[in-house]
């Protein structure tokens, strides 16, 4: 995975950011594109190394001024919950453990929804062990 950070001057609004993002997506095979007018930059993530000249040309064709381009190898990050517990893989079967520390459980807000309220089962808010069945 490669991360390219391109300095782009002249973006004034969200539509400007969108124009730059669309131009990069049309010109190159990228995983994601994110532009920021506040930072004057566009960040591009790609599986394969990109041609920096093609990246510059795609952005310049939209009418914005392109500055420096920096490239860095980016390692895949593991998504983790607090406490070092991993998220369950997509499509995992079984129950999901939900620990609520203060506040209200989201399941309580759905009266008649698919999830029973923890308090309707005799459990109290904020206690570990509240289980909500996976859909």
N, C-alpha and C positions, 0 to 999 in steps of 0.2 A: 504494500500500500504506500502510495506517495502522496505527500501533502505539499501543494504549491501555494505560496502566498504572493499575490500580485498587488503592487501598489497601483491604485486606480484613482486618478484625480478628476473631479468634475461631477461626481454623483451628488445630486441635491435632494432626492426624495426616494421613496420606496419603489416608485416606478422605474427610476434610474437603476436601482439595484436589480430589479426584475429583468430589465433589458440586458444587462451584463450577464446575469445568470443564464438567460435563454440563449444568448449568443454563444456562450461557452458550451452549453449542452448540445447545441446544434452542430458545432464545429468539431468537438472532441468526444471520445468515449470516456465519461467521468462517472464516478459513483455519487458524488454530491458537489454542489457549488453553493457558496454562501457569500454574499457581498454585504459590506457595511459602509454606508456613507459617512458615518461618524468616525470610523477608523481609516477611511480612504483605502480600503483593501478588499480583495476578493480571495477567498480561500477555496481551493479546489482539491478534492480527494479523488484519486484514481488508482485502480488496481495495477495498471501498467504505467511505466514512465511515459510522460507526454513530451511532445515536441514544443519547447518553450517558444519558438518563433510562431508556431501556429496558435498558441495560447495568446500571445501578444497581439497577433493580427486579428484574432476573433474579437478581442476586447476593443482594439483600436477601430475596428470597422463600425462599432456602435457610436463612435464620436467622442469617446472619453480618452483622456491622456493616460498612457500606461507608463509606469515607472519601473522600478526594479522587480525582479522575480526571484524568489528564494524557493529552494526545493529541499525537502527533508524526507527521509524514510520514516514511515510511521508504523509502529507495531500495533497489532490488534490489542485493544484493551478489553479486559474481562469486566463485565458489569457485576458489581457486588452490592449487596445490601449493607447497611451499617452492621458492624460486628463481624464482618468477613463472610457472611453467608452468601452463597451464590443464588442467583435467580434460578427458578426451575426452567429447564429447557422448554422451548415453544412446543405446545401440543402435549405437555406432560399430563398424565392422568392422575386422579386422586385429589385429595384435599389440599388446600393452600393454608399455611399457618399465618394468621394475622394477629400481630401483637399491637394493641392500641394502648398508648401511654398518654392518657389525658385526651381531651377533646371528645368528639362523638364519632362513633363508628359509621362509616359511609353506608353500611347495610341498613342502619336504623332509619335512614332517610327515605327508604323505598318501601312504604307501607304496601303490603300485598305483593311485593316483588319476589323474585325467585329465591332470595336469601332470607332465612329467618333471622330475626333480630337476636343478638346475643342475650339481651335481657329477657326475651320471651322464653329462653331455655334455662333461665335461672342463673345465668352467668352475669357478672357485673362488668361494666366498662373498665378498661384499663388492666384487666387481669390477663396474664399470658394464658394461652390455651384456647382462646376463642377460635373456633374453626368454622370456616365458611366453605361449603362444598364448591368444588370447581364446576364450571358449566360445561 
